[in-house]
């Protein structure tokens, strides 16, 4: 009887994805566990050759993830990997993550993985993948989906994608501050031309416009997506903080830096200045005050992306692309409650 990865997993008392990663020497599995599983495989006479499997027209059971390395993507990636490794309906048992720092490196990584026959498909979470790379994947009939990031240099209307409506999310955040009676709102963005932050700025401006507040350039400051940038921004503007009664930080990590600096300057949050972030990273729920933020439906987005990749791997004929834009939601915590609510 032919021995399978699932047979080894049952004997070892681990998941089949753990067996697959062990046989491929994945660094997420400890050396001791990898050797234990390989020993069981040898004793059962199991042989695993990823390239040979692909040459026979089969699947290697691995999905490639091309991601940009930032705080937002880290939380997306954690959720995505859980979906890849824990959902039985997925045809892939393993994953390879690549963090290219440039479009050239991204090209090299994608083509190397394809040429080596190491992946069945890609999940692309990077805004700077080149048009040539998308063309390469399509010409090679390698399935892929876009997750979280829109391409910055060409249209994506024929591609499979799972994205967030960032303009709506920023609109919700700004509308919430306006509903609290805040009228002098500063927004802080990463900038740099990344589409998701351009959309968040658009949502901020839309909410102001609906409230009859004319947008001025000094109401939006662009910098970098970091805790330190948020801190430095407040410290540099300590002399004009009294002009603001609210701050919408377009990333939670910026918001946390802002709150830290405000506390250091004895500016009360939310009594003096209400603060709202974006992304709903875990630490925001445990800070003092707890951070109000915009929540992206990561679990649902990742689930849908995994289902679509699974379909693309096995479909016999080309189908219409699946394109979904997910609506984020507002999470209201202590950093933006009215002062009276905080005091009670």
C-alpha positions in Angstrom: 0.0 0.0 0.0 1.3 3.4 -0.9 2.4 5.5 2.1 1.1 9.1 2.1 1.9 12.3 4.1 -1.3 11.8 6.0 -0.1 8.3 7.1 3.1 9.8 8.5 1.1 12.6 10.2 -1.1 10.1 12.0 1.8 8.1 13.3 3.8 11.2 14.4 0.7 12.8 16.0 1.0 16.0 14.0 -0.8 17.8 11.2 -0.1 16.8 7.6 1.2 20.4 6.9 3.8 19.9 9.7 4.9 16.7 7.9 5.2 18.5 4.6 7.2 21.4 6.1 9.5 18.9 7.9 10.2 17.0 4.7 11.0 20.3 3.0 13.3 21.4 5.9 11.1 24.4 6.6 12.6 26.6 9.4 9.3 26.9 11.2 9.7 23.3 12.4 12.3 22.6 15.0 15.3 20.4 14.0 14.4 17.7 16.4 10.8 17.4 15.1 12.0 17.5 11.5 14.4 14.6 12.2 11.7 12.6 14.0 9.3 12.9 11.1 12.0 12.1 8.5 12.9 9.0 10.5 9.2 7.8 10.4 9.1 8.5 6.7 12.3 6.5 6.1 11.0 3.6 8.1 7.8 3.6 6.1 9.7 3.7 2.8 8.2 7.1 1.9 10.0 9.2 -0.7 9.2 12.8 -1.5 10.6 14.7 -4.4 8.8 18.0 -5.2 10.3 18.4 -8.7 9.5 14.9 -9.7 5.9 15.4 -8.6 5.5 18.5 -10.7 7.2 16.8 -13.7 4.6 14.0 -13.5 1.9 16.7 -13.9 1.0 16.6 -10.3 1.1 19.3 -7.6 3.8 20.0 -5.0 1.3 21.2 -2.5 3.0 24.5 -1.9 1.8 28.1 -2.3 4.2 31.0 -2.7 3.5 34.2 -0.8 5.2 37.4 -2.1 4.8 40.0 0.6 6.0 43.5 1.5 7.5 43.6 5.0 5.6 46.1 7.1 3.4 46.0 10.3 0.1 45.8 8.4 1.3 42.9 6.2 2.7 41.1 9.3 -0.8 40.8 10.7 -2.3 39.8 7.3 0.4 37.2 7.0 -0.2 35.6 10.4 -3.9 35.2 9.5 -3.2 34.0 6.0 -0.7 31.3 7.2 -3.3 30.0 9.6 -5.7 29.6 6.8 -3.2 27.9 4.5 -2.1 25.3 7.2 -5.4 24.6 9.0 -8.1 24.4 6.3 -8.7 20.9 5.1 -10.3 22.0 1.8 -7.0 23.6 0.7 -5.0 21.5 -1.8 -1.7 23.1 -0.6 0.0 21.7 2.5 2.9 24.2 2.8 3.9 27.7 2.0 7.0 29.7 1.0 7.2 33.3 2.0 9.4 35.8 0.2 9.9 39.5 1.2 11.4 41.2 -1.8 12.8 44.7 -1.0 12.6 45.8 -4.7 10.7 45.0 -7.9 13.9 43.4 -9.3 14.3 41.1 -6.3 10.6 40.3 -6.6 11.1 39.3 -10.2 14.0 37.1 -9.3 12.2 35.4 -6.4 9.0 34.7 -8.5 10.9 33.3 -11.5 13.2 31.2 -9.3 10.3 29.6 -7.5 8.5 28.9 -10.8 11.7 27.6 -12.5 12.5 25.3 -9.6 8.9 23.9 -9.6 8.5 24.7 -6.0 5.1 26.2 -6.0 1.6 25.5 -7.5 0.4 29.1 -7.1 1.0 32.5 -5.7 -0.7 34.9 -3.3 0.7 38.3 -4.0 0.7 40.8 -1.1 3.1 43.4 -2.5 2.3 46.7 -4.3 5.4 46.9 -6.5 5.3 43.6 -8.5 6.0 44.5 -12.1 3.6 44.1 -15.0 6.2 41.8 -16.6 6.0 39.5 -13.6 2.2 39.3 -13.9 2.6 38.6 -17.6 5.2 35.9 -16.8 2.8 34.1 -14.4 -0.1 34.2 -16.8 2.1 33.0 -19.7 3.4 30.1 -17.5 -0.2 29.3 -16.4 0.7 29.8 -12.7 -2.4 30.7 -10.7 -2.3 33.8 -8.5 -4.5 36.1 -6.6 -3.9 39.7 -5.3 -4.5 40.1 -1.6 -4.5 43.4 0.4 -2.4 45.5 -2.1 -3.4 46.8 -5.5 -0.9 47.0 -8.3 0.5 50.5 -8.6 1.5 50.6 -12.2 -1.3 49.0 -14.3 -4.9 48.0 -14.4 -6.0 44.9 -12.5 -9.5 44.5 -13.9 -8.8 41.0 -15.3 -7.1 39.6 -12.2 -8.4 37.7 -9.1 -8.3 40.0 -6.1 -9.4 40.3 -2.5 -9.1 43.9 -1.3 -10.3 46.3 1.4 -12.4 49.5 0.7 -9.9 51.8 2.4 -11.7 55.0 1.4 -14.8 53.7 3.2 -12.7 52.7 6.3 -11.2 56.1 6.6 -14.5 57.7 6.0 -15.9 55.7 9.0 -13.1 56.8 11.3 -13.4 60.5 10.4 -17.2 60.4 10.6 -16.9 58.9 14.1 -14.7 61.8 15.2 -17.1 64.3 13.7 -20.0 62.7 15.4 -18.2 63.2 18.7 -18.2 66.9 18.0 -14.6 67.1 16.9 -14.0 69.7 14.2 -10.3 70.3 14.2 -9.1 67.0 12.9 -5.5 66.2 11.8 -4.9 63.1 9.7 -1.5 61.4 9.6 -0.6 59.1 6.6 2.4 57.1 5.4 2.2 58.8 2.0 4.8 57.7 -0.6 2.2 57.1 -3.3 0.9 53.8 -2.0 -2.7 53.3 -3.2 -4.2 52.2 0.1 -3.0 55.4 1.9 -4.2 57.6 -1.0 -7.6 55.9 -0.6 -7.6 56.5 3.2 -6.8 60.2 2.6 -9.7 60.4 0.2 -12.0 58.9 2.8 -10.9 61.5 5.3 -11.5 64.3 2.9 -14.9 63.0 1.9 -16.1 62.9 5.5 -14.9 66.5 6.1 -16.6 67.6 2.9 -19.9 66.1 4.0 -19.6 67.9 7.3 -19.1 71.2 5.6 -15.4 71.5 6.6 -13.1 72.7 3.9 -10.0 70.6 3.6 -6.7 72.4 3.9 -3.2 71.0 3.2 -2.1 71.4 6.8 -4.8 69.0 7.9 -3.0 66.0 6.3 0.6 65.2 7.2 2.5 62.4 5.3 5.6 60.6 6.6 6.3 56.9 7.3 4.3 54.0 8.8 6.2 53.8 12.2 5.7 54.3 15.9 8.7 56.7 16.0 7.2 58.9 13.3 4.1 59.3 15.3 6.1 60.3 18.4 8.3 62.7 16.5 5.4 64.3 14.8 3.7 65.2 18.1 6.9 66.4 19.7 7.7 68.6 16.7 4.2 70.1 16.8 3.9 70.5 20.6 3.4 74.2 20.2 0.3 73.9 18.0 -1.4 70.9 19.5 -4.0 73.1 21.0 -5.3 73.7 17.4 -6.4 70.1 17.2 -9.2 68.2 19.0 -8.8 64.9 17.2 -6.2 62.9 15.2 -6.9 60.2 12.6 -3.8 58.1 12.2 -4.0 56.1 9.0 -2.1 53.2 10.6 -2.3 51.9 14.2 1.4 51.9 14.7 1.5 55.6 14.0 -1.5 56.2 16.3 0.3 54.4 19.2 3.4 56.6 18.8 1.1 59.7 18.8 -0.6 58.6 22.0 2.7 57.9 23.7 4.0 61.4 22.9 0.7 63.1 23.9 0.8 61.3 27.3 4.4 62.5 27.8 3.2 66.1 27.1 0.3 65.7 29.6 -2.2 66.0 26.8 -5.2 63.8 27.7 -6.6 61.2 25.3 -9.5 61.4 24.6 -10.5 64.3 26.8 -8.2 66.8 25.0 -7.6 65.0 21.7 -9.4 61.9 20.5 -7.3 59.5 18.5 -8.4 56.8 16.0 -6.1 54.4 14.1 -6.4 52.0 11.3 -5.7 48.2 10.9 -6.8 46.9 14.4 -3.5 45.4 15.3 -3.7 43.3 18.5 -1.6 45.5 20.8 -4.1 48.4 20.3 -6.6 46.5 22.5 -4.2 46.4 25.4 -2.8 49.9 25.4 -3.8 52.7 27.8 -6.1 54.1 26.5 -7.3 51.3 24.3 -7.1 52.3 20.7 -10.2 53.0 18.6 -9.5 51.8 15.1 -10.7 50.5 11.7 -10.9 46.7 11.5 -10.2 45.0 8.2 -11.9 41.5 7.9 -8.6 39.6 7.6 -10.0 36.2 8.3 -12.7 36.4 5.7 -10.4 37.9 3.1 -7.8 35.2 3.6 -10.4 32.5 3.6 -11.8 33.7 0.3 -8.3 34.1 -1.2 -7.4 30.5 -0.2 -10.6 29.1 -1.6 -10.0 30.9 -4.9 -6.4 29.7 -5.2 -7.6 26.2 -4.5 -10.1 26.5 -7.4 -7.5 27.9 -9.8 -5.1 25.1 -9.1 -7.6 22.5 -10.1 -9.8 24.1 -12.7 -9.7 22.6 -16.2 -10.8 25.7 -18.1 -10.2 29.4 -17.6 -13.0 31.0 -15.6 -13.9 34.6 -14.9 -11.8 36.3 -12.2 -13.2 36.5 -8.7 -13.0 40.1 -7.5 -14.1 41.1 -4.0 -13.8 44.4 -2.1 -14.4 44.0 1.6 -16.0 46.6 3.8 -14.0 47.4 7.0 -15.7 48.2 10.3 -15.1 50.7 13.1 -14.0 49.4 16.5 -14.7 52.1 19.2 -12.5 51.9 22.3 -11.3 54.4 24.9 -9.1 56.6 22.8 -12.1 58.2 21.1 -14.9 58.1 23.6 -16.4 61.4 24.7 -14.8 62.8 27.8 -17.9 62.4 29.9 -17.9 58.6 29.1 -14.3 58.2 30.2 -14.9 60.0 33.5 -18.0 58.0 34.4 
